[in-house]
């Protein structure tokens, strides 16, 4: 059986550094930009994980949703770009 997922010491330090940067930022525009960067990074990591799993499984289909790689814990889907622009305007 494989080990549970764990962060390396370097990853833990980077996480703490980013947490402190977020806590020190009072500018809503800067926080919005940071949130967008983190969202992009999260989706990139999710896509990379799915690609690796497809390579290992030898399957051209998407990784099944039972593995939990399509969800982020929200009941409702996130708004699309057009919906987000409507909310801002």
C-alpha positions as CSV (number, residue, x, y, z in Angstrom):
1,X,0.0,0.0,0.0
2,X,1.3,3.5,-0.8
3,X,2.1,6.2,1.8
4,X,-0.5,8.9,2.5
5,X,0.1,12.2,0.7
6,X,2.4,14.5,2.7
7,X,4.1,17.8,2.0
8,X,7.9,18.0,2.0
9,X,9.6,20.3,4.4
10,X,10.3,22.7,1.6
11,X,6.6,22.7,0.6
12,X,5.6,23.3,4.2
13,X,7.9,26.3,4.4
14,X,6.6,27.7,1.1
15,X,3.0,27.2,2.3
16,X,3.8,29.1,5.5
17,X,5.5,31.9,3.5
18,X,2.4,32.2,1.2
19,X,0.1,32.2,4.2
20,X,2.0,35.0,5.8
21,X,2.0,37.0,2.6
22,X,-1.8,36.6,2.3
23,X,-2.2,37.6,6.0
24,X,-0.1,40.7,5.4
25,X,-2.0,41.9,2.4
26,X,-4.9,44.3,3.1
27,X,-5.4,45.4,-0.5
28,X,-8.5,43.6,-1.9
29,X,-7.3,44.0,-5.5
30,X,-4.0,42.3,-4.6
31,X,-5.8,39.5,-2.8
32,X,-8.0,39.0,-5.8
33,X,-5.0,38.7,-8.1
34,X,-3.4,36.3,-5.7
35,X,-6.6,34.2,-5.5
36,X,-6.7,34.0,-9.3
37,X,-3.0,32.9,-9.4
38,X,-3.7,30.2,-6.9
39,X,-6.8,29.1,-8.7
40,X,-4.8,28.8,-11.9
41,X,-2.0,26.8,-10.1
42,X,-4.6,24.5,-8.5
43,X,-6.2,23.7,-11.9
44,X,-2.8,23.2,-13.5
45,X,-1.9,20.7,-10.8
46,X,-5.2,18.9,-11.1
47,X,-4.7,18.6,-14.9
48,X,-1.1,17.3,-14.4
49,X,-2.4,14.8,-11.8
50,X,-5.1,13.5,-14.2
51,X,-2.5,13.3,-17.0
52,X,-0.1,11.2,-14.9
53,X,-2.9,8.9,-13.8
54,X,-4.1,8.4,-17.4
55,X,-0.5,7.6,-18.3
56,X,-0.2,5.1,-15.5
57,X,-3.6,3.5,-16.2
58,X,-3.0,3.5,-19.9
59,X,-6.5,4.9,-20.5
60,X,-7.4,7.7,-22.9
61,X,-10.6,8.6,-21.0
62,X,-10.7,11.1,-18.2
63,X,-9.9,10.0,-14.7
64,X,-13.1,8.9,-13.0
65,X,-14.8,11.4,-10.8
66,X,-14.9,8.8,-8.0
67,X,-11.2,9.7,-7.4
68,X,-12.4,13.2,-6.4
69,X,-10.2,15.1,-8.8
70,X,-13.1,17.1,-10.3
71,X,-14.4,18.6,-7.1
72,X,-13.3,21.2,-4.7
73,X,-15.8,20.7,-2.0
74,X,-18.6,23.1,-3.2
75,X,-22.1,22.0,-3.8
76,X,-22.7,24.6,-6.5
77,X,-20.5,25.0,-9.5
78,X,-18.2,28.0,-9.7
79,X,-19.4,30.8,-11.9
80,X,-17.9,31.0,-15.4
81,X,-16.0,34.0,-16.7
82,X,-19.1,35.7,-18.2
83,X,-21.0,35.3,-14.9
84,X,-18.0,36.7,-13.0
85,X,-17.9,39.8,-15.3
86,X,-21.6,40.3,-14.7
87,X,-21.1,40.2,-11.0
88,X,-18.2,42.8,-11.1
89,X,-20.1,45.2,-13.4
